[in-house]
Each structure stands twice: as C-alpha cells, then as structure tokens.
Amino acid sequence: MNKKKVVALLLVTLLSILFVPGCAIGDLHIYASSTSGIGNVFKIGPLSCSKKEFRVYLTNYKNLYGTFDDTSLWNEGEDEELEAGIKSAVLDHLTRIYSLDLYARDNDIELTKSEEENCAKAAEEYYDSLTDADKSYMGASESDIKKMYMRYALAEKVYYGLMNSVDEEVSEDEARMMEAEVIFTPNKADADAIDSQLKAGTSFTALAQQYSKADSISVVFGRNEYPKEVDAVVFNMENGKNTGMITTDDGYYFFHCINKYNKELSEQNKANVIAERKNQLIQDMIKEQEEKYYSHFSESTLKNLVVNKTDEVKSDSFFQVLNKYVSFK
C-alpha cells in the first residue's frame, strides 16, 4: 500500500473517531426525511443549513485536511471513505454551531454592533480571497459569507460564555486518584469463592491472577470511572486494606488499596475534572434543546453534495480569517 493511501486511511480513522455519524446530530435526535426544506441539508427548530454553507465548509475541510506532507490525498480515485469522513465532520461541526445559535436565541444572546461589523470585514476579506472556481462551486455571495460568519461568531460567543461560567475550583477529594489492585468477575460463584478465600487470608494478587476478568490487575483511577457502587466503597478505603465483594449491574468487584491518594496524579486530574464539567454543561444544554425542538435531515441532499477535488477550488482560510477579526477565547 503506498504512502498516500496509508495516510488517507489514517485520516478517515481520525475523522471517524472525532466525528461519529449516526442517528443524532449535535446530540439532537434527527428525523430523516426526503427534504428539510428546499436547498437545505438539515433543519433544527427554526434554523436551516443551506447547501451553500455546507459547500463552504466542505471546501475548507477538504483543503485543510486533504493534504499531508505536501501530498494531496484526493487524486487517486479511491477516496470515497475520505470524502465520507470529511462530510461527516462538516455535518457534526455545523449542527453544533446551529445548536449553540438556538441557545443564543432562547437566551437573548446577540452579537454586538462592533462584532457584527468585524464579521462583515472578515467576510469581505475572505470573499476577495476566493478564486472564480471557489465561488462557482460554493455558490455563496459575500452577503452569504457574512451571515455564515455571524452564525459562527455567535456560536463561539455562546460556547466560551458557557465555558467561562464553569467553576474551576476542584477539591482534592474530587480530583483524587487512587492506586489499587482489582478483581472483577461476572460470575457469582467465582465471586463467592474469592470472597471466602480473601477472608481466609489468601493473597489478593494470587486471586486476581486466578480469577479476574479485568483488563489489568493494577489500576490507577479517579471518581466516576467505575460504577457508583464501587466509588461508594473504595474512596473510603485505607492503604493496605481490601474491600469485600462489591455487587454492581456489571458483576462483582474486589479492591486492594495500595495508595488512597496519589498526589501528583491527583493534581494532574484537576484539569480533567474541569473539562468534564464543561462537557457536561454543553451536554445538558443540548439535552434541553432536544426536548424542545424537532429536527429534520435530508439524506438525499447530503448524498448529492460532493467534494470538489480539483486544484482550482483551493480555499482553506474560512476559519483563520474570522479568528483574525473576532475571538471570544
């Protein structure tokens, strides 16, 4: 397999991890239909995404992610998977923008006059940078680009406003990372045998090697990585102690505490706790929208939208130009 094909496969894999297509868009349930309105790819509540806007994103994604080490990945005629990955990435990106814009509508969040003017300046600069082939493929006017930039800027304003509202104070207990040995078995008879032998003084490690179905015997973990029944017990343990049998929906756990508080890892974990709080805030926001708005997605429209792979369609600065004029970080 040549270098170009290997890199293309790696890119497809990456896109599939980051942007998984499915029955939900932006975590909103999407009801597939033959149309979501004339010329639209999808509609969430009162907001619709046009084919023009989708092509602008397709063009920039294609040129940003369609090359590696100055090598184009689009010229060998075997790029169906790559195109599908790029389209899924764009779909995910745009639907998240629209979800954030709906939140802005619901909460009376708007761009200031100055922010709107900066979006107009960005649109003028970006549109002037387009080749004739770019303009022909996208089908978008400078006015269209301005509206896209305003939509994107508003989504960023909402996103960073939400992120800045998250409490970044994390207690040592909340961030605590433990070191332990674990035995897991889905089998009740085995769990009873383990429990009896531990009470009789048999080595925890020896029993783990004999019975455990866990991926590893030695583990380092924080809160919420195991079922809640486990957390309720293990975070009250002392060094050198064993738990009894812990029953969960998954099966049966036993733990031997090696270090109830790894200071270095606990400090590092504070950033993960904050990130999880931020992620949960976004998920809660989207869940609220899911309950409020009905959404449509045109499978046929998306299928008929193709990436223009010619060298003449070369725009890749859509996001860069906007960030030059508008930033909420």
N, C-alpha and C positions, 0 to 999 in steps of 0.2 A: 504494500500500500504506500503511495507516495506521500510526501510531506504535506502537500496541500489537502489531501483527503483526510489525513490524520488530524490536522488542525481543525478542519471543518467539523469532524465528528466530535472533537473536544468542545468546540463552541456550541454545537447542538446540545451536548450533555449539560454544559453550564447553563444554557438558557432554559433547559427543561427543569433544572433544579431551582433556578431563581424565579421562573415564571411558569407555574404548572397550570395548563389549561384544564378546564373541567366543567362542572355544572354550576359553578359560581364565578362571578366576575367581580373583582374588587371585594370579595366576600359577600356580595349581594347575590341572591338567587336570580338566575336569568331564565326567563321563559322563552325558549327558542320559537321563532315564528318565521314565516317566509319573508316578512318585512318588519322593520322597526320604524317605518316612515320613509317616504321617497328620498333616496340618496343618503340614507343613514345606515351606519353599521350597527349601532345599538342606541337604546334609549333607557335612561334611568329617571323615573319620575318625569318632570317636565323638560329635562335636558337631553339633547340628542347629539351624537357624534357623527359628523358628515364624512363621506368618503374623501373629501379634500383634506380634512385634518388627518385622517388615518394615513393618507399618502405622504403628507409632510413628515410624519413620524417614521413611516417605513423608509423613506429616503435617507433620513439621518441615521437611523439604526443600521441600515444596510451599509452606509459608508463609514460609520464608526466601528462596527463590529464585523464587517465583511472583509477585512484585511488582517493579515498577521505577518509581521516582519517584512512589510512592504510587498507581501504576496496576496493577490486577490483570491478570494475563495469562491468566486461566482462564475468562473469561466470554463468549467469543465463539463457542464451539462448534467451533473449528478448532485444537485443542490436542493432537492425537494425537502429534505429534513431540515436543512439550514434555513430555508425560506419559511417553513412551518414554525421553526423556533423563533425567528425574528417576528413573525406576525403575532405569535402568542405573547411575546414580550411587549410589543406595542399595545396589544389589546389590554394586557394587565396594567400597563403604565397609564393609558388613557382612562380606563374605568376608575382607577384610583383617583385621578385628577377630578373626574366628574363627581365621584363620591364626596370628595373634600369640598367641591364647589356647592354641592347640595347642602352640606353642613353650614357653609357660609351663608347661603340663602335663608336657612332656618334660624340662624343666629344673628342676622343683620350685620354680617361682617362684609365690608366692602374695601376696594382699593381706594386710596386717597387720590385726589386730583393729580398730585405730583407723581404717584405711582402709575397712574393711567398714562400720563404724558411720557414717562420713561418707557412704558410698553410701546407707545407709538414710535418713539425714537428707535427702539430696538427693532420694531417691525420694518421701519424704513431702511435701516442698515442691512438687516437680513435679506429683505426682498431685493435690494440692489445687488447683493452678492450672488443671486441666483443666475444660473445660465438659462438660456432660452429652453434648453431641454428640461431643466429642473421645473421651470414654470409650466411648460406644456404637460409634463407628467402629473405634477401636483394639482394643477387647475385652480390654484389659490391666488387671490389678489393680495395686494398689500393690506387692504382693509381686513381680509380674512386672517392674515397673519397676526394683525394687531389683536383681533378677537381671541385667537389661539393663545397669544402671549398673555392677555389679560386673564384668561381662564387658568393658565398655568401659574401665573403670579399669585392669583387669588388662592389657588390650592396650596402653594408654598406658604403663603401668609397664614392660612389656617393651620397647616401642619406644624410650622415652627412655633406658632402661638400655643398650640396644644402641647408641644414638647417642652416649651419653656414653663408651662404650668405644672409640670410634674415635680413632685417633691424629691429632691436629690439627697436628702438626709437618710442614711441607711444605718440601722443599728448593727452592732457587732453580732448579735444573735441572729438577725435576719440574714446576714451575709455569711454566717458561719459555715465553714467547710470541715467535714469530718473525714477521718481515715478509719477504715474498718475492714473486716473480712465478712463475707456474706455467704449464706447458703440459701438457695432458692430451689423449691421443688413444687410442681403442680400436683404431686401425689400425696394424699392424706396419710396413707400407710407409711410411706417413707418419712413424712414429717413427724409422725408419732415415734418412729424408730429413732430419728435424730434427737427428738426432744428427750426421750428416755436415756439415750447414751450420753447426752450433754450433762444431764442431771447426775449420771453415774461417774462423771469426770473424764470422759473420753475427749481427746484433743479436738478442738474446734476445727483446726486446719485439716486434720485427718478426715473428719466427717465431711468437710467441704469438698475435699478431693474425691471422696467416695460417692457423695450424693448430689452435689449442687449442679443445677442446670443453668446457673447464671453464666454469662459470658466470661466473667472473671471472678476470682475469689477475693482478691484485694481491690478495694474500691475507694475512691475519694468522691464525695458528693455533698451537695447542699440541699436546702429545703425544696420540696416540690419535685424532686427527681424520682422519688418512689411514691407509692400510694400513701394516702393520708394516714392510714393505719400504721404505716412504718414510721412516718415522721413523728407521730404522737408518742412513740416509744423511744426511738433511737436518739432524739435530741435531748433526752433526759438521762442518757447513759453516762457512766464514769469510765475512765480509761481502764482497760483490762477486764471489763465485765461483759457477760453475754446477755442477750435478750432470751426470753422464752420464745415459744412459737408465736409468730405474728400472722394472723389469718387475714388475707385480702381476697378480692374477687379474682385475682390472677393466680393465686396459690398461697404457698406458705414460706415465710422468710424467717431467718435467724441471723443475728448480727453479733460480731465480737468487736468491741470498740478498741481501737488502737490509739487514736488521738482524737479527742472530742472537739478540739479547736486548733486547726492548722492556721496559725496567724497570718502567714504570708499569703496563702491561697484565699483566706477569708477576705483580706484587704483587696485582692485582685477581683474577687467575686462581687464586690460592691458595684462595680460598673455593670455587671450582668444583671443585677437586681434592678438597677435604674433602667437599663434597656428593656427589661421585661415589663416594668411599669409603663413605659412609653408605648410598647407594643400593645399592652392590654388596653390602654386608653384609646388607641386607634381602633382596636377590635370592638370595643364597647360602642364607639361612635358608629361604626359600620353596622353593627347589630341593630342599633336603634333605627337606622335608615332602612335596613332590611325589613323591619316590621311596618314601616311607613310607606315605602314606595314599591310600585310594581315596575318590573324591568323587562325589556324586550331586546333580543339579539337576533340579527338577521344572518343566519348561517350562509345563505346563498350569496349575500353581499360580500361577506368576508372571503368566501371561496373565490369570488371573481376578482378580488383585489390582488394584484400580483406585484412583486418587487421588480422595479426596473433595474436590470443589472448592467446596463450599458455604462461606459465610462463617462458619457456626456452628462448623465444625471449624477452629480458629484457633491451635492450639498451635505455638509456634516456639522454646521455651526449653529443650528437652531437653538440648542440649549446654551451654548457658550455665549452667544450674542445677548440673550436675555439676561444671563447672570452678570454680564458687564454693566447692565443698566438697573437691574432690580435684584436685590438679595435680602432675604429675611433671616439668614443664619446668624 
